[in-house]
Amino acid sequence: MIVGKLIGKGATADVYNWSENSIIKIFKEHEPDELIEREIHNTIALENCSFNYPKFIQQLKWEGKRAVIYEKVTGDSMLNQIERSPLNYKKIARKLAHLHLKVHENQVEGIQEQYVYFKKRISYTRDLTDEKKEKLFKLIDMMPVGNNLCHGDFHPDNIICSEKGDYIIDWADCCIGNRCADVARTILTLRTASIPDHTPKFKRKIIQFIRNRFSKEYINEYLRLSELTKEEIIQWNVIVAAFRLCGAAGDEKSVILKIINSYFEQDSKSFES
């Protein structure tokens, strides 16, 4: 069978049409087998969840590369909707909050625990000293452990809006843990994701303005729905920043390092006083 039109391109895999009702996700050669297996395992584990997601169909080899066949969802990403209609950001941000809460209302067995996964990812980064990593591990141990399903990378580009409903994609990083950390992770992505270098200065300012307004609308709606407090979310900021660090680059990495360094500077001043 011949792959169809390229419909998505990412750092870890490219996605093509496969049949009328399916797509094929072909992973890059450098992508570890462990991560691919985890994505498959996680997606299968979602079977009884109360939200829409593309179902796993099968795995195979395509021209020597590992690939996965998923259910095809025809629609537009939430990110594209924002870019086309930026003045509708409030409505879209509130929708994102409702979808995120729906994820957190589920409990799934057999997937990784959040605190274990956080420590593992933080241990990979070369941008933190062993001393800082150990302090972060101790901080993670002090945080409240939850039992909510957490997506791990929940943002508008991972939501496909179709005629059949809104579908949440990319479950490679999902885990069971504290939903506050998952919300903090989303806010970090909304505020720090890199803007392409070729973007004109005036457009860059507009994008950043919309991002900030969008993230505020999202968090306010999520807090209203969940009855959590901002403090419960904020306490995870440095942990999710460190978690993201090993996958960040460019402007995003610079901002994330500032968040982490600011935390340790305050910690040092507190110790000295």
PAVO-256236 format. One record per residue: residue number from 0; residue in one letter; y, x, z of N, C-alpha, C, O in turn. Coordinates in steps of 0.001 Angstrom, whole numbers. Example, Ala and Ser with C-alpha at 12.3 -4.5 7.8 and 13.67 -1.06 7.14 Angstrom:
2
FILUM   resi   resn       n.Y       n.X       n.Z      ca.Y      ca.X      ca.Z       c.Y       c.X       c.Z       o.Y       o.X       o.Z
FILUM      0      A     -5690     13190      7800     -4500     12300      7800     -3300     13200      7800     -3319     14236      8465
FILUM      1      S     -2250     12850      7080     -1060     13670      7140        30     12900      7870      1138     13409      8039
This chain:
273
FILUM   resi   resn       n.Y       n.X       n.Z      ca.Y      ca.X      ca.Z       c.Y       c.X       c.Z       o.Y       o.X       o.Z
FILUM      0      M     -1205       852         0         0         0         0      1241       877         0      1264      1915       661
FILUM      1      I      2273       473      -733      3513      1245      -849      4556       657        98      4728      -558       182
FILUM      2      V      5248      1554       810      6285      1056      1711      7432       482       900      7685       903      -228
FILUM      3      G      8126      -492      1493      9231     -1141       811     10566      -484      1107     10646       722      1338
FILUM      4      K     11592     -1281      1096     12965      -809      1272     13194      -262      2680     12707      -821      3663
FILUM      5      L     13939       833      2761     14355      1385      4050     15323       409      4708     16341        47      4116
FILUM      6      I     15007       -22      5940     15880      -990      6616     16461      -447      7923     17300     -1093      8552
FILUM      7      G     16007       749      8329     16540      1336      9554     16205      2813      9633     15094      3222      9295
FILUM      8      K     17163      3614     10077     16965      5064     10158     17436      5546     11522     18563      5262     11928
FILUM      9      G     16573      6281     12236     16935      6749     13567     16511      8183     13806     15957      8840     12924
FILUM     10      A     16777      8660     15011     16449     10044     15358     14952     10261     15495     14455     11362     15256
FILUM     11      T     14227      9205     15884     12786      9346     16132     11913      8755     15034     10756      9148     14887
FILUM     12      A     12453      7813     14260     11626      7136     13260     12494      6449     12210     13679      6192     12425
FILUM     13      D     11869      6158     11067     12498      5369     10013     11691      4075      9851     10470      4071     10012
FILUM     14      V     12384      2985      9533     11740      1679      9445     11866      1138      8019     12947      1141      7430
FILUM     15      Y     10737       673      7480     10696       141      6116     10049     -1242      6113      9288     -1590      7016
FILUM     16      N     10367     -2022      5081      9626     -3259      4850      8180     -2904      4531      7918     -1917      3843
FILUM     17      W      7246     -3701      5026      5817     -3448      4789      5173     -4628      4057      4449     -4452      3077
FILUM     18      S      5453     -5820      4553      4984     -7030      3880      6005     -8125      4142      7061     -7869      4720
FILUM     19      E      5698     -9324      3726      6634    -10443      3932      6898    -10687      5411      7991    -11105      5792
FILUM     20      N      5893    -10425      6247      6002    -10737      7669      5907     -9512      8585      5749     -9663      9797
FILUM     21      S      6001     -8306      8023      5859     -7119      8861      6701     -5952      8361      7099     -5900      7197
FILUM     22      I      6958     -5025      9265      7666     -3778      8926      6809     -2604      9391      5919     -2765     10227
FILUM     23      I      7084     -1437      8847      6385      -230      9273      7406       765      9841      8415      1078      9208
FILUM     24      K      7117      1241     11034      7959      2227     11697      7252      3573     11589      6220      3787     12225
FILUM     25      I      7803      4482     10786      7185      5782     10544      7904      6834     11394      9091      7095     11200
FILUM     26      F      7182      7425     12324      7783      8365     13260      7982      9740     12631      7205     10174     11781
FILUM     27      K      9044     10411     13073      9301     11779     12623      8203     12703     13153      7601     12437     14193
FILUM     28      E      7956     13785     12427      6853     14692     12773      7023     15312     14155      6034     15634     14813
FILUM     29      H      8280     15484     14608      8527     16129     15900      8328     15179     17087      8341     15615     18239
FILUM     30      E      8145     13898     16813      8034     12926     17907      6672     13077     18606      5634     12956     17955
FILUM     31      P      6664     13338     19914      5402     13554     20638      4499     12321     20623      4974     11187     20687
FILUM     32      D      3191     12562     20539      2217     11466     20558      2355     10629     21827      2160      9414     21802
FILUM     33      E      2695     11288     22935      2821     10586     24214      3866      9478     24141      3649      8384     24662
FILUM     34      L      4992      9753     23500      6071      8768     23405      5683      7604     22491      6019      6452     22763
FILUM     35      I      4976      7918     21410      4534      6867     20493      3526      5955     21177      3611      4732     21070
FILUM     36      E      2573      6555     21882      1575      5776     22606      2221      4904     23677      1793      3773     23906
FILUM     37      R      3255      5434     24332      3938      4663     25372      4646      3457     24770      4622      2371     25350
FILUM     38      E      5276      3639     23611      5962      2519     22963      4965      1418     22614      5240       238     22834
FILUM     39      I      3814      1799     22074      2778       824     21717      2281       110     22974      2189     -1116     23013
FILUM     40      H      1966       897     23992      1458       338     25247      2462      -640     25855      2090     -1733     26282
FILUM     41      N      3735      -241     25892      4774     -1092     26475      4904     -2409     25718      5008     -3473     26329
FILUM     42      T      4898     -2337     24397      5075     -3542     23582      3921     -4516     23782      4135     -5725     23872
FILUM     43      I      2711     -4000     23852      1547     -4861     24097      1645     -5505     25476      1259     -6661     25650
FILUM     44      A      2167     -4754     26469      2256     -5252     27852      3229     -6419     27996      3191     -7130     28999
FILUM     45      L      4105     -6626     27005      5116     -7688     27079      4581     -9064     26700      5339    -10032     26650
FILUM     46      E      3308     -9153     26439      2694    -10340     25828      3112    -11669     26455      3349    -12637     25733
FILUM     47      N      3207    -11735     27765      3491    -13012     28430      4951    -13176     28864      5264    -14039     29684
FILUM     48      C      5825    -12361     28320      7237    -12418     28720      7957    -13608     28084      7502    -14175     27090
FILUM     49      S      9093    -13969     28686      9788    -15204     28315     10894    -15011     27280     11710    -15911     27083
FILUM     50      F     10935    -13873     26625     11955    -13611     25608     11277    -13236     24298     10070    -12999     24253
FILUM     51      N     12073    -13188     23232     11539    -12833     21918     11575    -11322     21702     12538    -10655     22081
FILUM     52      Y     10540    -10800     21102     10483     -9391     20716      9490     -9270     19554      8583    -10095     19448
FILUM     53      P      9635     -8272     18687      8693     -8110     17570      7319     -7681     18087      7206     -6677     18791
FILUM     54      K      6286     -8432     17742      4934     -8168     18227      4307     -6957     17513      4520     -6731     16322
FILUM     55      F      3546     -6209     18273      2772     -5091     17723      1616     -5641     16902       946     -6585     17323
FILUM     56      I      1379     -5053     15728       273     -5485     14866      -818     -4416     14798     -1980     -4702     15084
FILUM     57      Q      -452     -3187     14422     -1444     -2122     14372      -756      -762     14249       434      -692     13940
FILUM     58      Q     -1497       306     14489      -999      1645     14231     -1837      2285     13145     -3005      1940     12967
FILUM     59      L     -1232      3232     12408     -1939      3889     11323     -1263      5215     11002      -256      5572     11613
FILUM     60      K     -1819      5935     10048     -1225      7167      9543      -652      6886      8162     -1302      6262      7323
FILUM     61      W       573      7355      7936      1189      7183      6621      1651      8545      6117      2585      9138      6657
FILUM     62      E       989      9025      5084      1283     10342      4516      1301     11419      5603      2175     12286      5627
FILUM     63      G       318     11341      6496       166     12344      7544      1008     12106      8776       883     12840      9756
FILUM     64      K      1864     11098      8752      2739     10802      9895      2226      9565     10637      1643      8664     10035
FILUM     65      R      2452      9538     11948      2059      8371     12733      3003      7215     12448      4209      7407     12288
FILUM     66      A      2452      6035     12387      3255      4854     12067      2712      3647     12817      1544      3602     13204
FILUM     67      V      3589      2674     13009      3231      1440     13699      3717       255     12868      4829       269     12342
FILUM     68      I      2878      -762     12757      3250     -1998     12066      3676     -3018     13125      2943     -3283     14078
FILUM     69      Y      4873     -3587     12941      5382     -4615     13846      5677     -5895     13072      5849     -5887     11854
FILUM     70      E      5730     -6976     13809      6197     -8254     13258      7606     -8062     12692      8445     -7392     13295
FILUM     71      K      7845     -8647     11550      9157     -8545     10909     10091     -9622     11432      9733    -10798     11494
FILUM     72      V     11291     -9206     11808     12323    -10149     12248     13501    -10016     11297     14128     -8958     11226
FILUM     73      T     13802    -11069     10575     14907    -11052      9614     16171    -11559     10284     16213    -12684     10782
FILUM     74      G     17186    -10736     10293     18442    -11129     10927     19420     -9975     10948     19239     -8970     10260
FILUM     75      D     20450    -10135     11742     21522     -9154     11838     21570     -8612     13258     21334     -9355     14210
FILUM     76      S     21871     -7335     13413     21976     -6797     14764     23247     -7311     15435     24239     -7611     14772
FILUM     77      M     23198     -7405     16742     24374     -7832     17494     25534     -6854     17272     26697     -7257     17268
FILUM     78      L     25213     -5573     17089     26258     -4577     16825     26994     -4895     15534     28221     -4805     15483
FILUM     79      N     26258     -5269     14487     26899     -5635     13222     27788     -6864     13386     28840     -6962     12755
FILUM     80      Q     27365     -7799     14232     28177     -8996     14483     29505     -8617     15137     30552     -9172     14801
FILUM     81      I     29455     -7677     16066     30683     -7218     16728     31603     -6542     15721     32811     -6781     15724
FILUM     82      E     31038     -5697     14860     31843     -4958     13892     32486     -5893     12873     33601     -5649     12413
FILUM     83      R     31774     -6971     12521     32313     -7934     11561     33342     -8860     12185     34320     -9238     11540
FILUM     84      S     33119     -9226     13447     34017    -10188     14108     34421     -9665     15490     34015    -10233     16504
FILUM     85      P     35212     -8591     15542     35566     -7989     16835     36310     -8929     17779     36264     -8745     18995
FILUM     86      L     36997     -9937     17232     37734    -10862     18088     36800    -11810     18844     37224    -12497     19773
FILUM     87      N     35533    -11844     18443     34532    -12669     19139     33790    -11883     20214     32731    -12305     20678
FILUM     88      Y     34356    -10725     20615     33630     -9836     21526     33271    -10506     22850     32226    -10199     23425
FILUM     89      K     34112    -11411     23346     33828    -12048     24636     32551    -12883     24561     31681    -12781     25425
FILUM     90      K     32452    -13688     23545     31285    -14553     23367     30013    -13714     23211     28975    -14036     23789
FILUM     91      I     30103    -12634     22423     28935    -11788     22167     28546    -11019     23429     27361    -10860     23722
FILUM     92      A     29544    -10544     24176     29264     -9803     25418     28576    -10692     26446     27661    -10251     27141
FILUM     93      R     29018    -11940     26541     28389    -12873     27487     26944    -13162     27065     26053    -13299     27903
FILUM     94      K     26737    -13252     25768     25383    -13471     25249     24483    -12287     25607     23323    -12475     25975
FILUM     95      L     25015    -11078     25500     24255     -9874     25861     23852     -9918     27330     22726     -9564     27679
FILUM     96      A     24767    -10351     28184     24475    -10442     29619     23367    -11453     29888     22474    -11190     30694
FILUM     97      H     23415    -12602     29227     22388    -13632     29411     21020    -13111     28976     20022    -13344     29657
FILUM     98      L     20970    -12412     27852     19706    -11859     27366     19157    -10805     28324     17953    -10740     28572
FILUM     99      H     20054     -9988     28854     19616     -8928     29769     19036     -9528     31046     18009     -9067     31545
FILUM    100      L     19692    -10547     31567     19177    -11212     32757     17805    -11830     32482     16929    -11826     33348
FILUM    101      K     17629    -12356     31280     16343    -12957     30914     15235    -11910     30941     14115    -12200     31362
FILUM    102      V     15543    -10697     30494     14569     -9602     30575     14210     -9336     32025     13034     -9207     32366
FILUM    103      H     15225     -9253     32880     15028     -8890     34292     14278     -9958     35090     13762     -9680     36173
FILUM    104      E     14219    -11165     34559     13495    -12232     35254     11975    -12091     35118     11214    -12825     35749
FILUM    105      N     11549    -11145     34293     10119    -10945     34052      9569     -9789     34888     10288     -8855     35244
FILUM    106      Q      8296     -9879     35185      7563     -8809     35860      6321     -8505     35031      5574     -9408     34654
FILUM    107      V      6113     -7232     34757      5018     -6808     33876      4182     -5754     34585      4721     -4849     35224
FILUM    108      E      2888     -5871     34473      1993     -4897     35094      1577     -3821     34089      1516     -4067     32884
FILUM    109      G      1296     -2631     34606       711     -1589     33769      1683      -704     33026      1257       113     32209
FILUM    110      I      2994      -836     33282      3941        83     32653      4531      1008     33715      4379       770     34913
FILUM    111      Q      5197      2053     33268      5654      3101     34169      6683      2590     35179      7412      1631     34924
FILUM    112      E      6718      3261     36333      7686      2920     37361      8980      3676     37102      8973      4841     36706
FILUM    113      Q     10072      2996     37330     11392      3508     36992     11699      4848     37658     12152      5780     36992
FILUM    114      Y     11457      4952     38960     11840      6173     39673     11051      7381     39168     11568      8498     39152
FILUM    115      V      9802      7160     38757      8983      8250     38211      9535      8684     36854      9664      9874     36568
FILUM    116      Y      9856      7690     36027     10375      7982     34678     11737      8665     34745     12003      9591     33978
FILUM    117      F     12595      8221     35647     13911      8850     35802     13768     10333     36155     14413     11191     35553
FILUM    118      K     12926     10613     37123     12727     12002     37543     12175     12855     36396     12592     13996     36198
FILUM    119      K     11240     12283     35653     10623     13011     34548     11654     13372     33483     11701     14511     33019
FILUM    120      R     12474     12406     33100     13493     12658     32069     14541     13651     32552     14953     14533     31799
FILUM    121      I     14972     13515     33792     15973     14435     34339     15423     15858     34393     16162     16819     34176
FILUM    122      S     14142     15996     34678     13534     17329     34761     13553     18053     33415     13490     19282     33378
FILUM    123      Y     13641     17299     32293     13619     17895     30958     14936     18573     30578     14934     19520     29790
FILUM    124      T     16048     18108     31120     17343     18598     30660     17578     20055     31043     17183     20501     32120
FILUM    125      R     18224     20782     30147     18557     22185     30391     20015     22340     30841     20496     23451     31067
FILUM    126      D     20695     21214     30963     22122     21251     31278     22421     21105     32761     23587     21078     33157
FILUM    127      L     21380     21011     33590     21554     20909     35039     20747     22000     35729     19641     22331     35302
FILUM    128      T     21302     22547     36784     20569     23552     37556     19436     22880     38325     19443     21666     38531
FILUM    129      D     18476     23678     38739     17365     23139     39538     17881     22528     40836     17333     21541     41328
FILUM    130      E     18936     23119     41386     19512     22598     42637     20073     21192     42433     19863     20303     43258
FILUM    131      K     20782     21004     41332     21344     19686     41045     20236     18670     40761     20323     17514     41178
FILUM    132      K     19219     19099     40067     18096     18201     39792     17442     17742     41090     17121     16564     41246
FILUM    133      E     17247     18673     42019     16625     18325     43295     17479     17334     44077     16951     16425     44718
FILUM    134      K     18793     17508     44025     19691     16568     44707     19594     15179     44076     19629     14165     44773
FILUM    135      L     19471     15148     42758     19336     13865     42066     17999     13201     42390     17928     11982     42549
FILUM    136      F     16937     14007     42488     15627     13456     42855     15679     12825     44249     15106     11760     44482
FILUM    137      K     16373     13498     45170     16495     12961     46531     17317     11673     46531     17022     10733     47270
FILUM    138      L     18350     11647     45693     19172     10440     45580     18333      9278     45045     18438      8158     45545
FILUM    139      I     17504      9536     44034     16626      8501     43479     15695      7960     44558     15460      6754     44635
FILUM    140      D     15168      8853     45388     14253      8437     46468     14937      7536     47492     14282      6746     48171
FILUM    141      M     16264      7662     47596     17017      6866     48570     17402      5489     48022     17789      4602     48783
FILUM    142      M     17297      5312     46707     17744      4063     46081     16718      2950     46270     15522      3219     46375
FILUM    143      P     17184      1697     46316     16256       566     46465     15324       434     45265     15759       499     44115
FILUM    144      V     14044       249     45548     13036        95     44489     12913     -1385     44137     12758     -2224     45024
FILUM    145      G     12980     -1702     42866     12856     -3094     42437     11543     -3336     41718     10757     -2412     41512
FILUM    146      N     11311     -4584     41339     10094     -4920     40601     10399     -5736     39349      9584     -6532     38885
FILUM    147      N     11608     -5510     38815     12020     -6209     37598     11622     -5418     36357     11556     -4189     36390
FILUM    148      L     11357     -6129     35264     11185     -5462     33977     12549     -4949     33536     13512     -5714     33474
FILUM    149      C     12636     -3664     33230     13888     -3042     32774     13672     -2466     31380     12673     -1790     31138
FILUM    150      H     14589     -2723     30472     14442     -2293     29085     14614      -785     28943     13848      -138     28228
FILUM    151      G     15604      -228     29612     15833      1211     29567     16806      1675     28507     17310      2795     28582
FILUM    152      D     17086       829     27507     18033      1203     26447     18595       -70     25820     18559      -253     24603
FILUM    153      F     19116      -942     26680     19542     -2281     26270     20990     -2242     25800     21901     -2033     26601
FILUM    154      H     21202     -2441     24510     22562     -2432     23949     22575     -3268     22671     21506     -3636     22185
FILUM    155      P     23748     -3583     22105     23834     -4520     20975     23040     -4133     19734     22633     -5011     18974
FILUM    156      D     22810     -2838     19509     22066     -2445     18318     20556     -2665     18484     19798     -2541     17523
FILUM    157      N     20128     -2993     19707     18721     -3300     19947     18468     -4800     20103     17437     -5219     20626
FILUM    158      I     19434     -5598     19636     19288     -7056     19608     19395     -7513     18161     20400     -7255     17498
FILUM    159      I     18355     -8197     17665     18374     -8756     16318     18558    -10266     16433     17744    -10957     17046
FILUM    160      C     19625    -10763     15844     19940    -12193     15898     19420    -12853     14613     19919    -12594     13518
FILUM    161      S     18419    -13700     14777     17791    -14332     13610     17850    -15850     13745     18285    -16377     14769
FILUM    162      E     17408    -16540     12704     17377    -18004     12738     16372    -18510     13772     16491    -19631     14266
FILUM    163      K     15380    -17674     14095     14356    -18060     15069     14769    -17737     16500     14049    -18066     17443
FILUM    164      G     15922    -17096     16668     16390    -16721     17998     16763    -15254     18059     16736    -14555     17046
FILUM    165      D     17109    -14794     19238     17505    -13405     19440     16285    -12586     19855     15574    -12947     20793
FILUM    166      Y     16052    -11491     19153     14893    -10638     19408     15355     -9293     19965     16308     -8694     19468
FILUM    167      I     14671     -8835     20994     14987     -7553     21627     13981     -6524     21139     12772     -6733     21240
FILUM    168      I     14483     -5403     20605     13609     -4388     20022     13662     -3080     20817     14471     -2924     21731
FILUM    169      D     12791     -2157     20449     12770      -781     20967     12446      -729     22462     13337      -597     23301
FILUM    170      W     11161      -835     22774     10706      -898     24159     10097       411     24659      9344       405     25633
FILUM    171      A     10411      1522     24012      9823      2817     24382     10181      3239     25802      9386      3900     26469
FILUM    172      D     11375      2861     26272     11851      3323     27585     11699      2271     28688     12216      2464     29788
FILUM    173      C     11007      1176     28419     10953       123     29438     10110       553     30637      9211      1385     30521
FILUM    174      C     10420       -26     31774      9739       329     33024      9921      -806     34027     10651     -1766     33781
FILUM    175      I      9242      -673     35157      9409     -1619     36253     10265      -948     37317      9960       159     37761
FILUM    176      G     11344     -1626     37727     12222     -1006     38712     13394     -1879     39095     13309     -3107     39081
FILUM    177      N     14489     -1228     39437     15687     -1909     39908     16578     -2291     38732     17010     -1434     37962
FILUM    178      R     16847     -3584     38604     17644     -4054     37461     19061     -3509     37476     19696     -3410     36426
FILUM    179      C     19570     -3151     38658     20923     -2596     38741     21029     -1301     37943     22054     -1032     37316
FILUM    180      A     19969      -502     37969     19946       737     37195     19964       439     35698     20607      1149     34925
FILUM    181      D     19258      -610     35296     19202      -990     33881     20571     -1459     33392     20968     -1166     32264
FILUM    182      V     21282     -2182     34241     22640     -2629     33900     23581     -1431     33817     24400     -1348     32902
FILUM    183      A     23470      -513     34760     24302       690     34747     24051      1506     33485     24975      2089     32917
FILUM    184      R     22810      1542     33059     22445      2265     31826     23117      1621     30616     23620      2322     29738
FILUM    185      T     23128       294     30565     23780      -405     29455     25277      -128     29433     25842       131     28371
FILUM    186      I     25914      -177     30576     27355        84     30644     27660      1500     30171     28632      1722     29449
FILUM    187      L     26834      2453     30574     27021      3843     30134     26976      3933     28613     27817      4591     28001
FILUM    188      T     25994      3270     28005     25867      3294     26547     27066      2642     25878     27605      3176     24908
FILUM    189      L     27486      1493     26389     28620       779     25792     29894      1610     25815     30719      1515     24907
FILUM    190      R     30052      2419     26847     31310      3163     27017     31292      4582     26461     32352      5152     26205
FILUM    191      T     30109      5162     26269     30063      6583     25910     29404      6900     24578     29502      8038     24119
FILUM    192      A     28739      5948     23937     28046      6244     22678     29013      6889     21684     30155      6453     21541
FILUM    193      S     28540      7929     21004     29403      8711     20111     29927      7870     18953     29222      7016     18414
FILUM    194      I     31171      8127     18585     31786      7537     17401     31722      8594     16297     32061      9750     16552
FILUM    195      P     31298      8239     15074     31174      9230     13992     32428     10085     13828     33546      9578     13924
FILUM    196      D     32242     11379     13580     33362     12328     13480     34364     11967     12390     35557     12239     12525
FILUM    197      H     33880     11350     11302     34758     11051     10165     35626      9811     10406     36455      9469      9562
FILUM    198      T     35449      9138     11541     36212      7920     11826     37695      8251     12005     38039      9118     12809
FILUM    199      P     38585      7566     11259     40026      7819     11394     40495      7594     12839     39917      6790     13571
FILUM    200      K     41539      8308     13230     42025      8270     14608     42400      6863     15049     42059      6461     16161
FILUM    201      F     43097      6102     14201     43535      4755     14579     42335      3827     14768     42323      2990     15670
FILUM    202      K     41317      3987     13899     40116      3158     14010     39319      3541     15256     38718      2686     15907
FILUM    203      R     39323      4822     15576     38624      5296     16779     39214      4640     18029     38478      4252     18937
FILUM    204      K     40556      4517     18071     41216      3891     19217     40869      2403     19320     40665      1874     20412
FILUM    205      I     40807      1745     18168     40453       320     18146     39025       127     18652     38758      -767     19456
FILUM    206      I     38109       973     18174     36710       886     18595     36594      1075     20101     35881       329     20772
FILUM    207      Q     37292      2070     20628     37227      2339     22065     37815      1179     22869     37306       832     23935
FILUM    208      F     38893       583     22350     39521      -561     23015     38539     -1734     23103     38367     -2337     24162
FILUM    209      I     37895     -2048     21961     36929     -3151     21924     35748     -2853     22824     35263     -3740     23527
FILUM    210      R     35276     -1610     22812     34153     -1212     23666     34458     -1464     25139     33647     -2043     25860
FILUM    211      N     35636     -1022     25576     36006     -1190     26978     36098     -2657     27360     35609     -3056     28416
FILUM    212      R     36723     -3466     26507     36835     -4902     26778     35452     -5560     26770     35150     -6407     27610
FILUM    213      F     34626     -5158     25815     33274     -5715     25695     32450     -5408     26938     31791     -6297     27476
FILUM    214      S     32479     -4166     27399     31680     -3775     28567     32143     -4507     29823     31320     -4877     30660
FILUM    215      K     33452     -4720     29964     33973     -5458     31120     33506     -6910     31085     33121     -7471     32112
FILUM    216      E     33541     -7514     29902     33104     -8910     29763     31615     -9025     30061     31174     -9961     30727
FILUM    217      Y     30848     -8064     29561     29400     -8052     29798     29092     -7949     31287     28318     -8752     31808
FILUM    218      I     29681     -6982     31980     29338     -6771     33398     29830     -7936     34252     29147     -8342     35192
FILUM    219      N     30992     -8470     33941     31495     -9604     34717     30575    -10823     34581     30325    -11536     35553
FILUM    220      E     30081    -11049     33371     29180    -12177     33150     27833    -11936     33833     27256    -12852     34420
FILUM    221      Y     27341    -10709     33755     26055    -10420     34397     26166    -10585     35910     25273    -11153     36537
FILUM    222      L     27247    -10097     36495     27441    -10230     37942     27560    -11697     38334     27041    -12103     39374
FILUM    223      R     28234    -12489     37516     28375    -13929     37802     27011    -14612     37794     26714    -15431     38663
FILUM    224      L     26197    -14275     36822     24887    -14909     36685     23902    -14460     37767     23114    -15261     38270
FILUM    225      S     23954    -13191     38115     22954    -12601     39010     23355    -12610     40473     22507    -12465     41354
FILUM    226      E     24667    -12782     40741     25223    -12716     42100     25052    -11325     42724     25037    -11181     43946
FILUM    227      L     24925    -10316     41876     24960     -8927     42353     26416     -8505     42503     27324     -9230     42096
FILUM    228      T     26636     -7332     43089     27996     -6806     43238     28165     -5563     42365     27191     -4925     41967
FILUM    229      K     29421     -5240     42079     29703     -4037     41287     29193     -2788     41995     28714     -1849     41360
FILUM    230      E     29304     -2794     43324     28861     -1637     44103     27374     -1363     43913     26947      -209     43877
FILUM    231      E     26588     -2433     43790     25146     -2266     43586     24841     -1622     42226     23828      -941     42067
FILUM    232      I     25715     -1841     41269     25552     -1242     39937     26071       193     39933     25398      1105     39453
FILUM    233      I     27271       381     40470     27949      1681     40424     27145      2788     41089     27202      3939     40656
FILUM    234      Q     26400      2454     42134     25660      3482     42861     24607      4185     41980     24106      5251     42340
FILUM    235      W     24281      3589     40840     23313      4178     39916     23956      5034     38830     23246      5643     38030
FILUM    236      N     25286      5092     38786     25975      5725     37658     25531      7156     37380     25206      7493     36242
FILUM    237      V     25516      7991     38400     25179      9399     38175     23709      9559     37804     23358     10462     37044
FILUM    238      I     22852      8699     38328     21418      8788     38017     21157      8441     36553     20425      9154     35867
FILUM    239      V     21754      7344     36071     21511      6963     34675     22196      7936     33717     21735      8132     32592
FILUM    240      A     23299      8547     34166     23954      9570     33348     23042     10779     33189     22896     11312     32089
FILUM    241      A     22429     11211     34290     21505     12348     34244     20264     12003     33421     19733     12852     32704
FILUM    242      F     19807     10762     33526     18661     10282     32747     18953     10378     31253     18084     10770     30475
FILUM    243      R     20154     10028     30854     20543     10012     29444     20845     11413     28903     20816     11621     27690
FILUM    244      L     21128     12356     29771     21658     13662     29376     20787     14390     28361     21313     14985     27420
FILUM    245      C     19457     14357     28531     18600     15139     27633     18555     14572     26218     18082     15243     25300
FILUM    246      G     19042     13341     26029     19058     12761     24688     20449     12624     24104     20611     12105     23000
FILUM    247      A     21456     13086     24833     22853     12922     24400     23334     14131     23602     22797     15231     23733
FILUM    248      A     24352     13909     22776     24941     14991     21984     26408     14672     21713     26843     13532     21881
FILUM    249      G     27165     15678     21296     28555     15479     20902     29438     14934     22002     29344     15345     23158
FILUM    250      D     30310     13987     21619     31267     13402     22568     30557     12700     23717     31002     12764     24863
FILUM    251      E     29447     12027     23404     28696     11309     24436     28233     12281     25522     28364     11993     26711
FILUM    252      K     27700     13411     25119     27208     14404     26077     28341     14935     26946     28166     15132     28148
FILUM    253      S     29499     15166     26340     30656     15673     27083     31079     14697     28175     31359     15101     29303
FILUM    254      V     31122     13405     27833     31524     12386     28807     30490     12288     29930     30846     12173     31102
FILUM    255      I     29221     12334     29564     28149     12237     30553     28190     13422     31521     28013     13246     32727
FILUM    256      L     28422     14613     31002     28523     15790     31867     29705     15682     32834     29626     16149     33970
FILUM    257      K     30794     15070     32382     31950     14861     33261     31592     13922     34412     31997     14146     35553
FILUM    258      I     30835     12873     34106     30403     11929     35148     29555     12644     36189     29745     12458     37391
FILUM    259      I     28623     13457     35725     27713     14170     36634     28463     15220     37445     28283     15319     38659
FILUM    260      N     29301     16002     36775     30057     17054     37471     31020     16472     38491     31217     17041     39564
FILUM    261      S     31625     15329     38152     32531     14669     39087     31790     14245     40349     32317     14367     41454
FILUM    262      Y     30572     13749     40184     29760     13350     41343     29489     14542     42251     29634     14438     43469
FILUM    263      F     29098     15667     41673     28763     16830     42490     30000     17475     43110     29920     18067     44186
FILUM    264      E     31142     17360     42433     32393     17863     43023     32772     17048     44250     33198     17605     45261
FILUM    265      Q     32620     15734     44165     32926     14862     45306     31930     15108     46439     32289     15102     47617
FILUM    266      D     30676     15322     46055     29643     15599     47055     29941     16894     47809     29733     16993     49018
FILUM    267      S     30441     17895     47051     30773     19178     47660     31950     19046     48609     31935     19617     49700
FILUM    268      K     32982     18289     48200     34153     18086     49056     33776     17338     50325     34276     17636     51410
FILUM    269      S     32882     16357     50175     32427     15593     51333     31704     16495     52315     31863     16357     53528
FILUM    270      F     30902     17428     51788     30152     18348     52638     31114     19281     53380     30928     19568     54563
FILUM    271      E     32150     19753     52664     33104     20704     53254     33945     20039     54341     34328     20695     55309
FILUM    272      S     34231     18774     54198     35059     18077     55185     34260     17734     56442     34803     17145     57377
